[in-house]
């Protein structure tokens, strides 16, 4: 006679999640996503998103971010002479692979994401985005969590774009199951 219990952290199909949090922008003209965090833009750091898990491990997210560069901030080694507002709309496909690395840790999940976006500082530019992050669930039912992620945004028209150039965006968000 045997008795067994098991649980799984895999997401089921058609699960919806909302996220709200903060973001910071590293547009210092370096290849390092963690270079000089004290100089990142974080004047109006709003980050919002809606995510749909459509199959095990895969999801799609639509995100909106708002931020602000202040006078005397630096974008690609250029000192700004006035304030600028940063806005972006990004669509990402995410793959959650944490269960393959830590199968027993159903409260922790890592993911990679890729997608496209449109952003504006002075003008408007389109970006190809690549990033990743970690999601830490705060309860067993996985209805609320904390997410940290870094996204590299490669501006498609970066040679002629002025301020609207390649940059990194870092997020810290609360995630809610809907």
C-alpha positions in Angstrom: 0.0 0.0 0.0 1.3 3.3 -1.0 0.2 7.0 -0.6 1.7 9.8 -2.6 1.2 13.6 -3.0 2.8 15.8 -5.6 2.5 19.4 -6.8 3.6 21.3 -9.8 4.6 24.9 -10.4 3.8 24.9 -14.1 1.4 27.5 -15.3 -1.8 26.4 -16.9 -3.1 27.7 -20.2 -4.8 31.1 -20.4 -3.7 32.5 -17.1 -3.7 36.3 -16.9 -1.3 38.4 -14.7 -1.0 42.1 -14.1 2.2 43.8 -12.9 2.9 47.3 -11.5 6.2 48.7 -10.3 9.2 50.8 -10.9 11.7 51.1 -13.7 15.1 52.7 -14.2 16.8 53.5 -17.5 20.5 53.1 -18.2 21.3 55.1 -21.3 24.9 56.0 -20.5 26.4 54.6 -23.7 28.0 51.6 -22.1 27.6 47.9 -22.9 27.1 47.1 -19.2 23.5 46.8 -17.9 24.8 47.6 -14.3 27.1 50.5 -15.0 26.8 53.5 -12.7 23.2 52.9 -11.2 23.3 56.3 -9.5 23.2 57.9 -13.0 20.2 56.0 -14.3 17.0 57.9 -15.1 14.3 57.3 -12.5 12.4 60.6 -12.3 8.9 59.2 -13.0 9.5 55.4 -12.8 6.1 53.9 -13.6 5.9 50.4 -15.0 2.7 48.5 -15.9 2.1 45.2 -17.7 -0.5 42.6 -18.6 0.7 39.0 -19.3 -1.1 36.0 -20.7 0.3 32.5 -20.2 -1.0 30.6 -23.3 0.9 27.3 -22.9 3.2 25.7 -20.3 6.2 27.9 -19.9 5.3 30.4 -22.6 3.5 33.7 -22.2 3.1 37.0 -24.0 3.3 40.4 -22.2 2.2 43.9 -23.2 4.1 46.5 -21.1 3.9 50.3 -20.7 6.6 52.3 -19.0 7.0 56.0 -18.2 10.1 57.7 -16.9 11.9 61.1 -16.9 15.3 62.4 -17.8 16.1 65.6 -15.9 18.2 68.5 -17.0 21.9 67.7 -16.6 21.3 63.9 -16.9 23.5 62.1 -19.4 22.3 60.1 -22.4 25.0 58.5 -24.4 27.6 60.9 -23.0 25.5 64.0 -23.9 24.5 66.4 -21.1 20.8 67.2 -21.4 19.8 70.9 -21.5 16.2 70.3 -20.6 13.9 67.7 -19.1 12.6 64.8 -21.3 9.8 62.3 -20.7 10.4 58.7 -21.6 7.5 56.5 -22.7 7.6 53.0 -24.1 5.2 50.2 -25.2 6.7 46.8 -25.5 5.4 43.4 -26.5 7.4 40.4 -25.3 7.3 36.6 -25.6 8.5 35.0 -22.4 9.8 31.5 -21.7 9.8 30.4 -18.0 12.6 27.9 -17.6 13.1 28.0 -13.8 11.4 24.6 -13.3 14.1 23.0 -15.3 16.9 24.4 -13.1 15.2 24.2 -9.7 12.3 21.7 -10.0 11.6 21.7 -6.3 11.4 25.5 -5.9 7.9 26.2 -7.0 8.1 29.7 -5.5 11.0 30.8 -7.8 11.0 31.0 -11.6 13.5 32.4 -14.1 12.6 33.5 -17.6 14.0 35.0 -20.8 12.1 37.4 -23.0 12.3 38.8 -26.5 10.1 41.2 -28.4 9.7 44.6 -30.0 8.8 48.0 -28.7 8.3 51.6 -29.5 9.8 54.2 -27.3 10.2 58.0 -27.2 12.5 60.4 -25.5 12.9 63.3 -28.0 11.6 61.5 -31.1 10.1 58.0 -31.6 12.0 54.9 -32.4 11.3 51.1 -32.6 13.4 48.7 -30.7 14.3 45.0 -30.7 14.3 43.9 -27.1 16.1 41.0 -25.3 16.1 40.4 -21.6 15.4 38.2 -18.7 14.4 38.1 -15.1 13.3 36.3 -12.0 9.9 35.9 -10.4 9.5 35.1 -6.7 6.1 34.0 -5.6 5.1 35.3 -2.2 2.3 32.7 -1.5 1.7 29.0 -2.3 -1.2 29.7 -4.6 1.1 31.9 -6.8 -1.3 34.8 -6.9 1.2 37.5 -5.8 4.9 37.8 -6.5 7.9 40.1 -7.0 9.6 40.3 -10.3 13.0 41.8 -11.2 14.1 42.0 -14.9 16.5 43.7 -17.2 15.7 44.4 -20.8 18.2 45.5 -23.5 16.5 47.7 -26.0 18.3 48.0 -29.4 17.0 51.0 -31.3 16.5 50.1 -35.0 17.4 53.6 -36.2 20.1 54.2 -33.6 22.6 55.9 -35.9 20.3 58.9 -36.7 18.2 58.8 -33.6 19.9 61.3 -31.3 18.6 60.7 -27.8 16.4 57.8 -28.8 19.1 55.2 -28.8 20.1 51.8 -27.4 19.6 51.5 -23.7 18.8 49.1 -20.8 15.7 49.2 -18.7 15.5 47.6 -15.2 12.2 46.8 -13.6 11.1 45.9 -10.0 7.4 45.0 -10.0 4.6 43.3 -8.1 2.8 40.6 -10.1 -0.8 39.7 -9.5 -2.7 36.7 -10.8 -6.0 37.8 -12.3 
